[in-house]
Amino acid sequence: MAAEKVELKIFAEPEIQPSPPVLRMLLINLLQNAINASDSGIITLEVCQSCIKVVDQGHG
């Protein structure tokens, strides 16, 4: 079930310079999973030098 109302928050450190195609594919996959798991609420994407973190309020 697709999300009806989801708020997306993105935090990123400016020093990050990954390969754009790889980062794009990774972020799309992570965000699609979070959106599919969330009926409503907040999805947070945090990118720093050592990690990429997606937090949603969905099941699981």
Predicted model as a PDB file, atoms N, CA, C, CB and O in Angstrom, pLDDT in the B-factor column:
MODEL        1                                                                  
ATOM      1  N   MET A   1       0.843  -1.184   0.000  1.00 47.00           N  
ATOM      2  CA  MET A   1       0.000   0.000   0.000  1.00 47.00           C  
ATOM      3  C   MET A   1       0.885   1.243   0.000  1.00 47.00           C  
ATOM      4  CB  MET A   1      -0.958   0.001   1.222  1.00 47.00           C  
ATOM      5  O   MET A   1       1.771   1.368   0.845  1.00 47.00           O  
ATOM      6  N   ALA A   2       0.663   2.132  -0.907  1.00 52.00           N  
ATOM      7  CA  ALA A   2       1.467   3.353  -1.001  1.00 52.00           C  
ATOM      8  C   ALA A   2       1.089   4.328   0.105  1.00 52.00           C  
ATOM      9  CB  ALA A   2       1.290   4.018  -2.378  1.00 52.00           C  
ATOM     10  O   ALA A   2      -0.040   4.328   0.595  1.00 52.00           O  
ATOM     11  N   ALA A   3       2.020   5.128   0.473  1.00 51.00           N  
ATOM     12  CA  ALA A   3       1.799   6.112   1.530  1.00 51.00           C  
ATOM     13  C   ALA A   3       0.844   7.193   1.052  1.00 51.00           C  
ATOM     14  CB  ALA A   3       3.128   6.737   1.979  1.00 51.00           C  
ATOM     15  O   ALA A   3       0.934   7.660  -0.083  1.00 51.00           O  
ATOM     16  N   GLU A   4      -0.077   7.587   1.935  1.00 61.00           N  
ATOM     17  CA  GLU A   4      -1.007   8.652   1.603  1.00 61.00           C  
ATOM     18  C   GLU A   4      -0.456  10.015   1.987  1.00 61.00           C  
ATOM     19  CB  GLU A   4      -2.336   8.418   2.286  1.00 61.00           C  
ATOM     20  O   GLU A   4      -0.617  10.986   1.248  1.00 61.00           O  
ATOM     21  N   LYS A   5       0.198  10.090   3.151  1.00 67.00           N  
ATOM     22  CA  LYS A   5       0.784  11.352   3.582  1.00 67.00           C  
ATOM     23  C   LYS A   5       2.092  11.053   4.297  1.00 67.00           C  
ATOM     24  CB  LYS A   5      -0.192  12.145   4.504  1.00 67.00           C  
ATOM     25  O   LYS A   5       2.096  10.549   5.421  1.00 67.00           O  
ATOM     26  N   VAL A   6       3.180  11.361   3.651  1.00 62.00           N  
ATOM     27  CA  VAL A   6       4.501  11.101   4.205  1.00 62.00           C  
ATOM     28  C   VAL A   6       5.319  12.371   4.104  1.00 62.00           C  
ATOM     29  CB  VAL A   6       5.204   9.926   3.473  1.00 62.00           C  
ATOM     30  O   VAL A   6       5.326  13.031   3.065  1.00 62.00           O  
ATOM     31  N   GLU A   7       6.004  12.712   5.172  1.00 67.00           N  
ATOM     32  CA  GLU A   7       6.899  13.867   5.183  1.00 67.00           C  
ATOM     33  C   GLU A   7       8.326  13.345   5.051  1.00 67.00           C  
ATOM     34  CB  GLU A   7       6.722  14.727   6.492  1.00 67.00           C  
ATOM     35  O   GLU A   7       8.729  12.453   5.797  1.00 67.00           O  
ATOM     36  N   LEU A   8       9.082  13.884   4.124  1.00 63.00           N  
ATOM     37  CA  LEU A   8      10.463  13.467   3.897  1.00 63.00           C  
ATOM     38  C   LEU A   8      11.404  14.527   4.432  1.00 63.00           C  
ATOM     39  CB  LEU A   8      10.730  13.211   2.396  1.00 63.00           C  
ATOM     40  O   LEU A   8      11.307  15.699   4.068  1.00 63.00           O  
ATOM     41  N   LYS A   9      12.320  14.109   5.302  1.00 71.00           N  
ATOM     42  CA  LYS A   9      13.337  15.010   5.841  1.00 71.00           C  
ATOM     43  C   LYS A   9      14.697  14.485   5.409  1.00 71.00           C  
ATOM     44  CB  LYS A   9      13.240  15.123   7.406  1.00 71.00           C  
ATOM     45  O   LYS A   9      14.970  13.292   5.546  1.00 71.00           O  
ATOM     46  N   ILE A  10      15.552  15.356   4.891  1.00 70.00           N  
ATOM     47  CA  ILE A  10      16.875  14.951   4.418  1.00 70.00           C  
ATOM     48  C   ILE A  10      17.935  15.796   5.118  1.00 70.00           C  
ATOM     49  CB  ILE A  10      16.985  15.097   2.870  1.00 70.00           C  
ATOM     50  O   ILE A  10      17.862  17.025   5.142  1.00 70.00           O  
ATOM     51  N   PHE A  11      18.932  15.098   5.691  1.00 73.00           N  
ATOM     52  CA  PHE A  11      20.076  15.748   6.324  1.00 73.00           C  
ATOM     53  C   PHE A  11      21.329  15.192   5.651  1.00 73.00           C  
ATOM     54  CB  PHE A  11      20.098  15.507   7.892  1.00 73.00           C  
ATOM     55  O   PHE A  11      21.474  13.974   5.556  1.00 73.00           O  
ATOM     56  N   ALA A  12      22.227  16.038   5.188  1.00 72.00           N  
ATOM     57  CA  ALA A  12      23.437  15.558   4.521  1.00 72.00           C  
ATOM     58  C   ALA A  12      24.618  16.458   4.854  1.00 72.00           C  
ATOM     59  CB  ALA A  12      23.229  15.492   2.998  1.00 72.00           C  
ATOM     60  O   ALA A  12      24.492  17.679   4.943  1.00 72.00           O  
ATOM     61  N   GLU A  13      25.763  15.823   5.034  1.00 73.00           N  
ATOM     62  CA  GLU A  13      26.995  16.573   5.253  1.00 73.00           C  
ATOM     63  C   GLU A  13      27.544  17.013   3.897  1.00 73.00           C  
ATOM     64  CB  GLU A  13      28.046  15.717   6.035  1.00 73.00           C  
ATOM     65  O   GLU A  13      27.548  16.213   2.962  1.00 73.00           O  
ATOM     66  N   PRO A  14      28.004  18.246   3.759  1.00 72.00           N  
ATOM     67  CA  PRO A  14      28.440  18.752   2.458  1.00 72.00           C  
ATOM     68  C   PRO A  14      29.710  18.104   1.918  1.00 72.00           C  
ATOM     69  CB  PRO A  14      28.651  20.214   2.550  1.00 72.00           C  
ATOM     70  O   PRO A  14      29.990  18.227   0.726  1.00 72.00           O  
ATOM     71  N   GLU A  15      30.483  17.422   2.752  1.00 72.00           N  
ATOM     72  CA  GLU A  15      31.747  16.831   2.297  1.00 72.00           C  
ATOM     73  C   GLU A  15      31.554  15.554   1.476  1.00 72.00           C  
ATOM     74  CB  GLU A  15      32.625  16.529   3.490  1.00 72.00           C  
ATOM     75  O   GLU A  15      32.511  15.048   0.891  1.00 72.00           O  
ATOM     76  N   ILE A  16      30.346  15.037   1.427  1.00 63.00           N  
ATOM     77  CA  ILE A  16      30.100  13.756   0.768  1.00 63.00           C  
ATOM     78  C   ILE A  16      30.152  13.927  -0.750  1.00 63.00           C  
ATOM     79  CB  ILE A  16      28.733  13.175   1.199  1.00 63.00           C  
ATOM     80  O   ILE A  16      29.488  14.802  -1.304  1.00 63.00           O  
ATOM     81  N   GLN A  17      30.949  13.081  -1.424  1.00 67.00           N  
ATOM     82  CA  GLN A  17      31.050  13.123  -2.878  1.00 67.00           C  
ATOM     83  C   GLN A  17      31.079  11.701  -3.441  1.00 67.00           C  
ATOM     84  CB  GLN A  17      32.310  13.908  -3.316  1.00 67.00           C  
ATOM     85  O   GLN A  17      32.099  11.276  -3.984  1.00 67.00           O  
ATOM     86  N   PRO A  18      29.974  10.962  -3.319  1.00 66.00           N  
ATOM     87  CA  PRO A  18      29.941   9.585  -3.839  1.00 66.00           C  
ATOM     88  C   PRO A  18      29.728   9.572  -5.346  1.00 66.00           C  
ATOM     89  CB  PRO A  18      28.831   8.776  -3.149  1.00 66.00           C  
ATOM     90  O   PRO A  18      29.483  10.609  -5.962  1.00 66.00           O  
ATOM     91  N   SER A  19      29.824   8.410  -5.914  1.00 75.00           N  
ATOM     92  CA  SER A  19      29.520   8.237  -7.328  1.00 75.00           C  
ATOM     93  C   SER A  19      28.031   8.530  -7.527  1.00 75.00           C  
ATOM     94  CB  SER A  19      29.891   6.787  -7.822  1.00 75.00           C  
ATOM     95  O   SER A  19      27.195   7.833  -6.952  1.00 75.00           O  
ATOM     96  N   PRO A  20      27.682   9.532  -8.317  1.00 76.00           N  
ATOM     97  CA  PRO A  20      26.272   9.917  -8.464  1.00 76.00           C  
ATOM     98  C   PRO A  20      25.328   8.790  -8.901  1.00 76.00           C  
ATOM     99  CB  PRO A  20      26.176  11.022  -9.448  1.00 76.00           C  
ATOM    100  O   PRO A  20      24.256   8.656  -8.310  1.00 76.00           O  
ATOM    101  N   PRO A  21      25.672   7.972  -9.908  1.00 82.00           N  
ATOM    102  CA  PRO A  21      24.730   6.914 -10.302  1.00 82.00           C  
ATOM    103  C   PRO A  21      24.510   5.870  -9.196  1.00 82.00           C  
ATOM    104  CB  PRO A  21      25.235   6.219 -11.560  1.00 82.00           C  
ATOM    105  O   PRO A  21      23.393   5.391  -9.000  1.00 82.00           O  
ATOM    106  N   VAL A  22      25.567   5.532  -8.491  1.00 77.00           N  
ATOM    107  CA  VAL A  22      25.445   4.542  -7.420  1.00 77.00           C  
ATOM    108  C   VAL A  22      24.640   5.111  -6.262  1.00 77.00           C  
ATOM    109  CB  VAL A  22      26.833   4.092  -6.932  1.00 77.00           C  
ATOM    110  O   VAL A  22      23.764   4.433  -5.725  1.00 77.00           O  
ATOM    111  N   LEU A  23      24.922   6.333  -5.876  1.00 75.00           N  
ATOM    112  CA  LEU A  23      24.185   6.965  -4.787  1.00 75.00           C  
ATOM    113  C   LEU A  23      22.713   7.124  -5.152  1.00 75.00           C  
ATOM    114  CB  LEU A  23      24.797   8.328  -4.445  1.00 75.00           C  
ATOM    115  O   LEU A  23      21.834   6.874  -4.327  1.00 75.00           O  
ATOM    116  N   ARG A  24      22.451   7.535  -6.369  1.00 80.00           N  
ATOM    117  CA  ARG A  24      21.058   7.700  -6.820  1.00 80.00           C  
ATOM    118  C   ARG A  24      20.303   6.381  -6.720  1.00 80.00           C  
ATOM    119  CB  ARG A  24      21.012   8.228  -8.273  1.00 80.00           C  
ATOM    120  O   ARG A  24      19.191   6.348  -6.193  1.00 80.00           O  
ATOM    121  N   MET A  25      20.887   5.294  -7.215  1.00 85.00           N  
ATOM    122  CA  MET A  25      20.241   3.988  -7.182  1.00 85.00           C  
ATOM    123  C   MET A  25      20.001   3.529  -5.741  1.00 85.00           C  
ATOM    124  CB  MET A  25      21.092   2.957  -7.933  1.00 85.00           C  
ATOM    125  O   MET A  25      18.936   3.002  -5.419  1.00 85.00           O  
ATOM    126  N   LEU A  26      20.990   3.733  -4.887  1.00 81.00           N  
ATOM    127  CA  LEU A  26      20.880   3.343  -3.488  1.00 81.00           C  
ATOM    128  C   LEU A  26      19.785   4.128  -2.774  1.00 81.00           C  
ATOM    129  CB  LEU A  26      22.213   3.544  -2.781  1.00 81.00           C  
ATOM    130  O   LEU A  26      18.957   3.546  -2.073  1.00 81.00           O  
ATOM    131  N   LEU A  27      19.780   5.437  -2.950  1.00 83.00           N  
ATOM    132  CA  LEU A  27      18.790   6.272  -2.271  1.00 83.00           C  
ATOM    133  C   LEU A  27      17.378   6.001  -2.762  1.00 83.00           C  
ATOM    134  CB  LEU A  27      19.123   7.735  -2.463  1.00 83.00           C  
ATOM    135  O   LEU A  27      16.441   5.966  -1.964  1.00 83.00           O  
ATOM    136  N   ILE A  28      17.216   5.811  -4.052  1.00 86.00           N  
ATOM    137  CA  ILE A  28      15.895   5.492  -4.592  1.00 86.00           C  
ATOM    138  C   ILE A  28      15.384   4.192  -3.988  1.00 86.00           C  
ATOM    139  CB  ILE A  28      15.943   5.388  -6.131  1.00 86.00           C  
ATOM    140  O   ILE A  28      14.222   4.108  -3.591  1.00 86.00           O  
ATOM    141  N   ASN A  29      16.236   3.186  -3.917  1.00 89.00           N  
ATOM    142  CA  ASN A  29      15.831   1.898  -3.357  1.00 89.00           C  
ATOM    143  C   ASN A  29      15.440   2.036  -1.886  1.00 89.00           C  
ATOM    144  CB  ASN A  29      16.963   0.872  -3.507  1.00 89.00           C  
ATOM    145  O   ASN A  29      14.389   1.545  -1.475  1.00 89.00           O  
ATOM    146  N   LEU A  30      16.276   2.698  -1.099  1.00 86.00           N  
ATOM    147  CA  LEU A  30      15.991   2.862   0.326  1.00 86.00           C  
ATOM    148  C   LEU A  30      14.717   3.660   0.556  1.00 86.00           C  
ATOM    149  CB  LEU A  30      17.159   3.544   1.022  1.00 86.00           C  
ATOM    150  O   LEU A  30      13.899   3.299   1.401  1.00 86.00           O  
ATOM    151  N   LEU A  31      14.548   4.740  -0.190  1.00 86.00           N  
ATOM    152  CA  LEU A  31      13.358   5.574  -0.011  1.00 86.00           C  
ATOM    153  C   LEU A  31      12.091   4.871  -0.493  1.00 86.00           C  
ATOM    154  CB  LEU A  31      13.527   6.894  -0.753  1.00 86.00           C  
ATOM    155  O   LEU A  31      11.039   5.016   0.130  1.00 86.00           O  
ATOM    156  N   GLN A  32      12.167   4.117  -1.581  1.00 88.00           N  
ATOM    157  CA  GLN A  32      10.995   3.365  -2.049  1.00 88.00           C  
ATOM    158  C   GLN A  32      10.564   2.345  -1.005  1.00 88.00           C  
ATOM    159  CB  GLN A  32      11.296   2.660  -3.387  1.00 88.00           C  
ATOM    160  O   GLN A  32       9.370   2.175  -0.756  1.00 88.00           O  
ATOM    161  N   ASN A  33      11.530   1.663  -0.394  1.00 86.00           N  
ATOM    162  CA  ASN A  33      11.205   0.700   0.656  1.00 86.00           C  
ATOM    163  C   ASN A  33      10.533   1.391   1.833  1.00 86.00           C  
ATOM    164  CB  ASN A  33      12.468  -0.033   1.124  1.00 86.00           C  
ATOM    165  O   ASN A  33       9.549   0.884   2.371  1.00 86.00           O  
ATOM    166  N   ALA A  34      11.055   2.542   2.236  1.00 87.00           N  
ATOM    167  CA  ALA A  34      10.477   3.275   3.362  1.00 87.00           C  
ATOM    168  C   ALA A  34       9.070   3.774   3.027  1.00 87.00           C  
ATOM    169  CB  ALA A  34      11.380   4.457   3.750  1.00 87.00           C  
ATOM    170  O   ALA A  34       8.175   3.698   3.868  1.00 87.00           O  
ATOM    171  N   ILE A  35       8.867   4.277   1.824  1.00 85.00           N  
ATOM    172  CA  ILE A  35       7.549   4.767   1.414  1.00 85.00           C  
ATOM    173  C   ILE A  35       6.548   3.625   1.362  1.00 85.00           C  
ATOM    174  CB  ILE A  35       7.630   5.464   0.046  1.00 85.00           C  
ATOM    175  O   ILE A  35       5.410   3.774   1.808  1.00 85.00           O  
ATOM    176  N   ASN A  36       6.961   2.488   0.822  1.00 86.00           N  
ATOM    177  CA  ASN A  36       6.067   1.332   0.730  1.00 86.00           C  
ATOM    178  C   ASN A  36       5.692   0.795   2.106  1.00 86.00           C  
ATOM    179  CB  ASN A  36       6.717   0.229  -0.093  1.00 86.00           C  
ATOM    180  O   ASN A  36       4.613   0.224   2.262  1.00 86.00           O  
ATOM    181  N   ALA A  37       6.550   0.963   3.106  1.00 83.00           N  
ATOM    182  CA  ALA A  37       6.293   0.449   4.447  1.00 83.00           C  
ATOM    183  C   ALA A  37       5.536   1.439   5.316  1.00 83.00           C  
ATOM    184  CB  ALA A  37       7.590   0.083   5.113  1.00 83.00           C  
ATOM    185  O   ALA A  37       5.146   1.094   6.431  1.00 83.00           O  
ATOM    186  N   SER A  38       5.318   2.654   4.841  1.00 81.00           N  
ATOM    187  CA  SER A  38       4.716   3.706   5.655  1.00 81.00           C  
ATOM    188  C   SER A  38       3.375   4.142   5.088  1.00 81.00           C  
ATOM    189  CB  SER A  38       5.654   4.904   5.755  1.00 81.00           C  
ATOM    190  O   SER A  38       3.286   4.572   3.938  1.00 81.00           O  
ATOM    191  N   ASP A  39       2.326   4.026   5.909  1.00 79.00           N  
ATOM    192  CA  ASP A  39       1.021   4.532   5.496  1.00 79.00           C  
ATOM    193  C   ASP A  39       0.945   6.040   5.710  1.00 79.00           C  
ATOM    194  CB  ASP A  39      -0.105   3.824   6.271  1.00 79.00           C  
ATOM    195  O   ASP A  39       0.269   6.752   4.968  1.00 79.00           O  
ATOM    196  N   SER A  40       1.641   6.509   6.724  1.00 79.00           N  
ATOM    197  CA  SER A  40       1.704   7.939   7.020  1.00 79.00           C  
ATOM    198  C   SER A  40       2.876   8.156   7.959  1.00 79.00           C  
ATOM    199  CB  SER A  40       0.361   8.465   7.649  1.00 79.00           C  
ATOM    200  O   SER A  40       3.513   7.197   8.396  1.00 79.00           O  
ATOM    201  N   GLY A  41       3.160   9.396   8.267  1.00 82.00           N  
ATOM    202  CA  GLY A  41       4.250   9.685   9.187  1.00 82.00           C  
ATOM    203  C   GLY A  41       5.415  10.359   8.514  1.00 82.00           C  
ATOM    204  O   GLY A  41       5.264  11.021   7.487  1.00 82.00           O  
ATOM    205  N   ILE A  42       6.580  10.184   9.103  1.00 84.00           N  
ATOM    206  CA  ILE A  42       7.794  10.867   8.654  1.00 84.00           C  
ATOM    207  C   ILE A  42       8.824   9.842   8.196  1.00 84.00           C  
ATOM    208  CB  ILE A  42       8.378  11.755   9.781  1.00 84.00           C  
ATOM    209  O   ILE A  42       9.027   8.814   8.843  1.00 84.00           O  
ATOM    210  N   ILE A  43       9.466  10.136   7.075  1.00 86.00           N  
ATOM    211  CA  ILE A  43      10.617   9.364   6.611  1.00 86.00           C  
ATOM    212  C   ILE A  43      11.805  10.306   6.692  1.00 86.00           C  
ATOM    213  CB  ILE A  43      10.410   8.791   5.138  1.00 86.00           C  
ATOM    214  O   ILE A  43      11.776  11.405   6.139  1.00 86.00           O  
ATOM    215  N   THR A  44      12.852   9.869   7.384  1.00 86.00           N  
ATOM    216  CA  THR A  44      14.048  10.687   7.537  1.00 86.00           C  
ATOM    217  C   THR A  44      15.209  10.020   6.807  1.00 86.00           C  
ATOM    218  CB  THR A  44      14.388  10.900   9.038  1.00 86.00           C  
ATOM    219  O   THR A  44      15.478   8.836   7.009  1.00 86.00           O  
ATOM    220  N   LEU A  45      15.888  10.776   5.966  1.00 82.00           N  
ATOM    221  CA  LEU A  45      17.086  10.321   5.265  1.00 82.00           C  
ATOM    222  C   LEU A  45      18.252  11.119   5.806  1.00 82.00           C  
ATOM    223  CB  LEU A  45      16.954  10.485   3.707  1.00 82.00           C  
ATOM    224  O   LEU A  45      18.262  12.347   5.723  1.00 82.00           O  
ATOM    225  N   GLU A  46      19.242  10.421   6.366  1.00 82.00           N  
ATOM    226  CA  GLU A  46      20.430  11.085   6.910  1.00 82.00           C  
ATOM    227  C   GLU A  46      21.661  10.522   6.224  1.00 82.00           C  
ATOM    228  CB  GLU A  46      20.526  10.901   8.457  1.00 82.00           C  
ATOM    229  O   GLU A  46      21.876   9.310   6.224  1.00 82.00           O  
ATOM    230  N   VAL A  47      22.471  11.399   5.639  1.00 76.00           N  
ATOM    231  CA  VAL A  47      23.678  10.993   4.922  1.00 76.00           C  
ATOM    232  C   VAL A  47      24.875  11.670   5.575  1.00 76.00           C  
ATOM    233  CB  VAL A  47      23.587  11.356   3.401  1.00 76.00           C  
ATOM    234  O   VAL A  47      24.904  12.893   5.716  1.00 76.00           O  
ATOM    235  N   CYS A  48      25.862  10.874   5.973  1.00 76.00           N  
ATOM    236  CA  CYS A  48      27.099  11.424   6.518  1.00 76.00           C  
ATOM    237  C   CYS A  48      28.264  10.660   5.900  1.00 76.00           C  
ATOM    238  CB  CYS A  48      27.128  11.334   8.085  1.00 76.00           C  
ATOM    239  O   CYS A  48      28.052   9.800   5.045  1.00 76.00           O  
ATOM    240  N   GLN A  49      29.474  10.958   6.313  1.00 72.00           N  
ATOM    241  CA  GLN A  49      30.640  10.330   5.693  1.00 72.00           C  
ATOM    242  C   GLN A  49      30.695   8.829   5.914  1.00 72.00           C  
ATOM    243  CB  GLN A  49      31.895  10.955   6.222  1.00 72.00           C  
ATOM    244  O   GLN A  49      31.196   8.104   5.056  1.00 72.00           O  
ATOM    245  N   SER A  50      30.198   8.350   7.031  1.00 75.00           N  
ATOM    246  CA  SER A  50      30.329   6.932   7.340  1.00 75.00           C  
ATOM    247  C   SER A  50      29.045   6.133   7.179  1.00 75.00           C  
ATOM    248  CB  SER A  50      30.821   6.777   8.725  1.00 75.00           C  
ATOM    249  O   SER A  50      29.083   4.908   7.297  1.00 75.00           O  
ATOM    250  N   CYS A  51      27.900   6.777   6.911  1.00 77.00           N  
ATOM    251  CA  CYS A  51      26.659   6.003   6.827  1.00 77.00           C  
ATOM    252  C   CYS A  51      25.575   6.726   6.041  1.00 77.00           C  
ATOM    253  CB  CYS A  51      26.150   5.687   8.215  1.00 77.00           C  
ATOM    254  O   CYS A  51      25.618   7.939   5.835  1.00 77.00           O  
ATOM    255  N   ILE A  52      24.609   5.935   5.615  1.00 78.00           N  
ATOM    256  CA  ILE A  52      23.352   6.434   5.047  1.00 78.00           C  
ATOM    257  C   ILE A  52      22.267   5.779   5.878  1.00 78.00           C  
ATOM    258  CB  ILE A  52      23.200   6.106   3.481  1.00 78.00           C  
ATOM    259  O   ILE A  52      22.236   4.555   6.007  1.00 78.00           O  
ATOM    260  N   LYS A  53      21.378   6.578   6.440  1.00 82.00           N  
ATOM    261  CA  LYS A  53      20.377   6.069   7.351  1.00 82.00           C  
ATOM    262  C   LYS A  53      18.999   6.551   6.914  1.00 82.00           C  
ATOM    263  CB  LYS A  53      20.679   6.505   8.794  1.00 82.00           C  
ATOM    264  O   LYS A  53      18.779   7.745   6.710  1.00 82.00           O  
ATOM    265  N   VAL A  54      18.076   5.601   6.775  1.00 83.00           N  
ATOM    266  CA  VAL A  54      16.682   5.918   6.464  1.00 83.00           C  
ATOM    267  C   VAL A  54      15.841   5.402   7.617  1.00 83.00           C  
ATOM    268  CB  VAL A  54      16.225   5.288   5.090  1.00 83.00           C  
ATOM    269  O   VAL A  54      15.922   4.226   7.971  1.00 83.00           O  
ATOM    270  N   VAL A  55      15.038   6.271   8.202  1.00 83.00           N  
ATOM    271  CA  VAL A  55      14.162   5.894   9.298  1.00 83.00           C  
ATOM    272  C   VAL A  55      12.724   6.199   8.879  1.00 83.00           C  
ATOM    273  CB  VAL A  55      14.544   6.646  10.618  1.00 83.00           C  
ATOM    274  O   VAL A  55      12.415   7.312   8.455  1.00 83.00           O  
ATOM    275  N   ASP A  56      11.852   5.200   9.003  1.00 81.00           N  
ATOM    276  CA  ASP A  56      10.432   5.428   8.706  1.00 81.00           C  
ATOM    277  C   ASP A  56       9.606   4.955   9.885  1.00 81.00           C  
ATOM    278  CB  ASP A  56       9.999   4.695   7.401  1.00 81.00           C  
ATOM    279  O   ASP A  56      10.119   4.328  10.811  1.00 81.00           O  
ATOM    280  N   GLN A  57       8.328   5.261   9.837  1.00 79.00           N  
ATOM    281  CA  GLN A  57       7.426   4.872  10.911  1.00 79.00           C  
ATOM    282  C   GLN A  57       6.523   3.731  10.473  1.00 79.00           C  
ATOM    283  CB  GLN A  57       6.588   6.063  11.362  1.00 79.00           C  
ATOM    284  O   GLN A  57       5.445   3.534  11.032  1.00 79.00           O  
ATOM    285  N   GLY A  58       6.967   2.976   9.468  1.00 72.00           N  
ATOM    286  CA  GLY A  58       6.181   1.867   8.946  1.00 72.00           C  
ATOM    287  C   GLY A  58       6.379   0.594   9.742  1.00 72.00           C  
ATOM    288  O   GLY A  58       7.089   0.576  10.748  1.00 72.00           O  
ATOM    289  N   HIS A  59       5.743  -0.469   9.280  1.00 70.00           N  
ATOM    290  CA  HIS A  59       5.828  -1.770   9.928  1.00 70.00           C  
ATOM    291  C   HIS A  59       7.222  -2.369   9.742  1.00 70.00           C  
ATOM    292  CB  HIS A  59       4.754  -2.720   9.370  1.00 70.00           C  
ATOM    293  O   HIS A  59       7.820  -2.241   8.673  1.00 70.00           O  
ATOM    294  N   GLY A  60       7.721  -3.006  10.758  1.00 63.00           N  
ATOM    295  CA  GLY A  60       9.011  -3.711  10.675  1.00 63.00           C  
ATOM    296  C   GLY A  60      10.142  -2.917  11.010  1.00 63.00           C  
ATOM    297  O   GLY A  60      11.271  -3.405  10.976  1.00 63.00           O  
TER     298      GLY A  60                                                      
ENDMDL                                                                          
END                                                                             
